[in-house]
Amino acid sequence: MTAPGVAGRPSPLKAVGWALLYLATGFALMVVLAMVGLRLTGAAAGEPSVPRNLLIQTIAGLLAYGFLTWAIGFKALRLTPEDLRWKVDIGAGRGFGFGFALGVSPAVLALGLSVVLGGASFLRDGGGIGSYLAQVTRTALLLAPAALLEEIMFRGVAQVALARAIGRWAAILVLSVAFAFAHLGNPNGTALGLLNIALAGALLGVVFYTPGGLWAAWGAHLGWNITLAALDAPVSGLPFRIPLIDYSPGGPVWLTGGRFGPEGGLLATVAITLATIAAWRWRGKELA
């Protein structure tokens, strides 16, 4: 039986080729557009700013992968919005909300276990509740499009194309490894941190096949990231300055993640695994 939107089952070799073309061309185009954006805004000549540079890179990435979704996904592979799981029965907003809750839960669990078992602590920092809420809001507005970009990259055309040829589980596994290696240059990284990011990629791949589709995967990604950032914990090694509270990771590093954040520790492995099981139970028949 032919899958909707695709004229027959593609060969694994062709599917890998399309996925690589999508990922590599998108990355190259993103770099070019980001460089142009930095020059146009004058950022290239000034002092480096992580939030500004991340925003420019994210906009460049959304433009690049948005174009390739149209060119490769819609035109070349004849995929539809339903194939890419943009249109879902429960609605984008509801799917995002369910996914967000699914992302917040393991982040809270990992941090809580770090306090109980790893001696992590939350200390009083400067600033008041108003400055805290303002900074968390700014951080969320920065992290939201970045999370969407990574979902379009790794749970978009590449995953759907691979899944048509080698099956959904194999596609999730392959792109989870790619997702982890995309974070290889993050500061204070560890081998366990890389493994946990791959595990998080598998979680997001499963969430992609829940009734919430892409919107649930985006919500889960953002829910994890913003929870860590809002509680002053590093996100994949990237620190976010949050007033009012100061997070101390405790130790040992293999347990709590240290300066890489919870993703670098064994407690996050437990939390992400439990979240993946929850997503599996929510998936319906998509990955049966």
C-alpha positions as CSV (number, residue, x, y, z in Angstrom):
1,M,0.0,0.0,0.0
2,T,1.4,3.4,-1.0
3,A,1.9,5.9,1.8
4,P,0.1,9.2,1.3
5,G,2.0,11.9,-0.4
6,V,4.8,9.5,-1.7
7,A,4.8,7.7,-5.0
8,G,5.9,4.3,-3.7
9,R,8.5,3.2,-1.1
10,P,11.9,4.9,-1.7
11,S,15.1,2.8,-1.5
12,P,17.1,3.2,1.6
13,L,20.0,4.6,-0.4
14,K,17.9,7.3,-2.0
15,A,16.3,8.1,1.4
16,V,19.7,8.5,3.0
17,G,20.7,10.7,0.1
18,W,17.7,13.0,0.4
19,A,18.1,13.2,4.2
20,L,21.8,14.1,3.9
21,L,21.0,16.7,1.2
22,Y,18.4,18.2,3.4
23,L,20.5,18.4,6.5
24,A,23.8,19.4,4.9
25,T,22.4,21.9,2.4
26,G,20.3,23.4,5.1
27,F,23.3,23.8,7.4
28,A,25.4,25.4,4.7
29,L,22.6,27.8,3.8
30,M,22.0,28.6,7.4
31,V,25.7,29.5,7.9
32,V,25.7,31.8,4.9
33,L,22.5,33.5,5.9
34,A,23.7,33.9,9.5
35,M,26.9,35.5,8.3
36,V,24.9,37.9,6.1
37,G,22.6,38.7,9.1
38,L,25.6,39.4,11.4
39,R,27.0,41.8,8.8
40,L,23.8,43.6,8.2
41,T,23.1,44.1,11.9
42,G,26.7,45.1,12.6
43,A,27.1,42.2,15.0
44,A,30.1,40.8,13.2
45,A,32.2,43.9,14.1
46,G,31.1,44.4,17.7
47,E,31.4,42.5,20.9
48,P,29.9,38.9,20.7
49,S,26.5,38.5,22.2
50,V,25.2,35.0,22.7
51,P,21.5,35.9,22.7
52,R,21.8,38.2,19.6
53,N,23.9,35.7,17.7
54,L,21.6,32.8,18.6
55,L,18.6,34.7,17.4
56,I,20.3,35.6,14.1
57,Q,21.4,32.0,13.6
58,T,17.9,30.7,14.4
59,I,16.2,33.1,12.0
60,A,18.7,32.0,9.3
61,G,18.1,28.4,10.1
62,L,14.3,28.7,9.9
63,L,14.6,30.4,6.5
64,A,17.1,27.8,5.2
65,Y,15.2,24.7,6.4
66,G,11.8,26.3,5.5
67,F,13.0,26.7,1.9
68,L,14.3,23.2,1.8
69,T,11.1,21.8,3.3
70,W,9.3,23.3,0.3
71,A,12.0,22.4,-2.3
72,I,12.9,18.9,-1.2
73,G,9.9,17.9,1.0
74,F,6.9,19.3,-1.0
75,K,8.3,19.5,-4.5
76,A,10.9,16.6,-4.8
77,L,9.5,14.1,-2.4
78,R,5.8,15.2,-2.7
79,L,5.3,15.1,1.0
80,T,2.2,16.8,2.5
81,P,1.7,18.7,5.7
82,E,0.0,15.6,7.0
83,D,3.1,13.5,6.2
84,L,5.3,16.1,8.1
85,R,2.8,15.9,11.0
86,W,2.0,19.6,10.8
87,K,-1.8,18.8,10.7
88,V,-2.9,16.7,13.6
89,D,-6.3,15.6,14.9
90,I,-5.9,17.2,18.4
91,G,-4.8,20.6,17.0
92,A,-1.4,22.3,17.1
93,G,-2.1,24.3,20.3
94,R,-3.3,21.2,22.3
95,G,-0.4,19.1,20.9
96,F,2.1,21.8,21.9
97,G,0.6,22.0,25.4
98,F,0.8,18.2,26.0
99,G,4.4,18.2,24.6
100,F,5.4,21.1,26.8
101,A,4.2,19.3,29.9
102,L,6.0,16.2,28.8
103,G,9.2,18.2,28.5
104,V,8.8,20.1,31.8
105,S,8.3,16.9,33.8
106,P,11.7,15.2,33.3
107,A,13.5,18.5,33.7
108,V,11.9,19.1,37.1
109,L,12.6,15.4,38.0
110,A,16.2,15.6,37.0
111,L,16.8,18.8,39.0
112,G,14.9,17.4,42.0
113,L,16.9,14.2,42.0
114,S,20.1,16.3,41.7
115,V,19.1,18.2,44.9
116,V,18.1,15.0,46.8
117,L,20.9,12.7,45.6
118,G,23.6,14.9,44.3
119,G,23.7,17.8,46.7
120,A,22.6,20.4,44.2
121,S,21.1,23.5,45.6
122,F,19.3,26.7,44.7
123,L,20.7,29.8,46.3
124,R,19.4,33.4,46.6
125,D,20.7,35.7,43.9
126,G,20.3,39.4,43.2
127,G,17.2,40.8,41.6
128,G,13.5,40.6,42.4
129,I,10.5,38.7,41.1
130,G,9.8,41.3,38.4
131,S,13.3,41.1,37.0
132,Y,13.2,37.3,37.2
133,L,9.9,37.0,35.2
134,A,11.1,39.5,32.7
135,Q,14.4,37.6,32.1
136,V,12.6,34.2,31.9
137,T,10.2,35.7,29.3
138,R,13.1,37.0,27.2
139,T,14.8,33.7,27.5
140,A,11.7,31.8,26.5
141,L,11.2,34.0,23.4
142,L,14.8,33.2,22.5
143,L,14.6,29.5,23.1
144,A,11.2,28.9,21.4
145,P,12.3,29.5,17.8
146,A,15.6,27.7,18.4
147,A,13.7,24.6,19.6
148,L,11.4,24.8,16.6
149,L,14.4,25.1,14.3
150,E,15.9,21.9,15.7
151,E,12.6,20.0,15.4
152,I,12.2,21.1,11.7
153,M,15.8,20.0,11.1
154,F,15.8,16.6,12.9
155,R,12.1,15.7,13.0
156,G,11.2,17.1,9.7
157,V,11.8,16.1,6.1
158,A,14.9,14.0,7.0
159,Q,13.1,11.8,9.5
160,V,10.0,11.4,7.3
161,A,12.1,10.5,4.3
162,L,14.2,8.0,6.2
163,A,11.1,6.5,7.9
164,R,9.5,5.7,4.5
165,A,12.5,3.6,3.6
166,I,14.0,2.1,6.8
167,G,11.1,2.3,9.2
168,R,10.3,4.8,11.9
169,W,12.4,3.3,14.7
170,A,15.5,3.1,12.6
171,A,14.9,6.7,11.4
172,I,14.5,7.9,15.0
173,L,17.8,6.1,16.0
174,V,19.8,7.5,13.1
175,L,18.6,11.1,13.6
176,S,19.0,10.9,17.4
177,V,22.7,10.2,16.9
178,A,22.9,13.1,14.4
179,F,21.1,15.3,16.9
180,A,23.7,14.5,19.6
181,F,26.6,15.1,17.3
182,A,25.2,18.5,16.4
183,H,25.8,19.5,20.0
184,L,29.3,18.1,20.1
185,G,30.9,21.6,20.2
186,N,28.8,22.8,23.3
187,P,30.9,23.9,26.3
188,N,31.7,21.5,29.1
189,G,30.5,18.5,27.2
190,T,30.9,14.9,28.4
191,A,30.4,11.4,26.9
192,L,27.4,10.9,29.1
193,G,26.0,14.3,28.0
194,L,26.3,13.3,24.4
195,L,24.5,10.0,25.2
196,N,21.7,11.8,27.0
197,I,21.2,14.3,24.1
198,A,20.9,11.3,21.8
199,L,18.4,9.8,24.2
200,A,16.5,13.2,24.2
201,G,16.5,13.0,20.4
202,A,14.9,9.6,20.7
203,L,12.3,11.0,23.1
204,L,11.5,13.8,20.7
205,G,11.3,11.3,17.8
206,V,8.7,9.3,19.7
207,V,6.8,12.5,20.6
208,F,6.8,13.4,16.9
209,Y,4.6,10.3,16.3
210,T,2.2,11.0,19.1
211,P,-1.2,12.6,18.3
212,G,0.4,16.1,18.7
213,G,2.9,15.6,15.8
214,L,5.5,18.2,15.2
215,W,3.9,20.7,17.7
216,A,4.1,18.2,20.5
217,A,7.8,17.6,19.7
218,W,8.4,21.4,19.7
219,G,6.6,21.7,23.0
220,A,8.6,18.9,24.6
221,H,11.9,20.4,23.4
222,L,11.0,23.9,24.7
223,G,9.5,22.6,27.9
224,W,12.8,20.9,28.8
225,N,15.0,23.8,27.8
226,I,13.0,26.6,29.4
227,T,12.5,24.7,32.7
228,L,16.3,24.3,33.0
229,A,17.0,27.9,32.0
230,A,14.3,29.3,34.3
231,L,15.9,27.5,37.2
232,D,19.3,28.8,36.3
233,A,20.7,25.4,35.2
234,P,22.8,25.2,32.0
235,V,21.0,23.9,28.9
236,S,23.3,21.5,27.0
237,G,26.3,23.3,28.5
238,L,25.0,26.8,27.7
239,P,24.4,29.0,30.8
240,F,21.6,31.5,31.0
241,R,21.9,34.4,33.5
242,I,18.7,34.4,35.5
243,P,18.2,36.8,38.4
244,L,16.8,35.9,41.8
245,I,18.1,32.3,41.9
246,D,21.5,30.7,41.5
247,Y,21.8,27.0,40.7
248,S,24.7,25.0,42.1
249,P,24.9,21.5,40.5
250,G,26.5,19.6,43.3
251,G,28.2,16.4,42.3
252,P,29.7,14.1,41.3
253,V,29.5,15.3,37.7
254,W,28.6,11.8,36.3
255,L,25.5,12.0,38.5
256,T,24.3,15.6,38.2
257,G,26.0,16.8,35.0
258,G,28.1,19.5,36.6
259,R,28.6,22.6,34.5
260,F,27.1,20.9,31.4
261,G,23.7,21.0,33.2
262,P,21.5,18.0,34.1
263,E,21.8,16.6,30.6
264,G,25.4,15.6,31.5
265,G,24.4,13.3,34.4
266,L,22.9,9.9,35.1
267,L,19.9,11.4,36.8
268,A,18.9,13.0,33.5
269,T,19.2,9.6,31.9
270,V,16.6,8.2,34.3
271,A,14.3,11.2,33.8
272,I,14.5,11.2,30.0
273,T,14.0,7.4,29.9
274,L,10.8,7.8,32.0
275,A,9.6,10.6,29.7
276,T,10.2,8.4,26.7
277,I,8.1,5.6,28.2
278,A,5.3,8.1,28.9
279,A,5.5,9.3,25.2
280,W,5.4,5.7,24.1
281,R,2.2,5.2,26.0
282,W,0.7,8.3,24.4
283,R,1.8,7.5,20.9
284,G,-1.4,5.5,20.0
285,K,-0.8,3.2,17.0
286,E,1.8,5.4,15.2
287,L,4.8,3.3,16.4
288,A,3.1,0.1,17.2
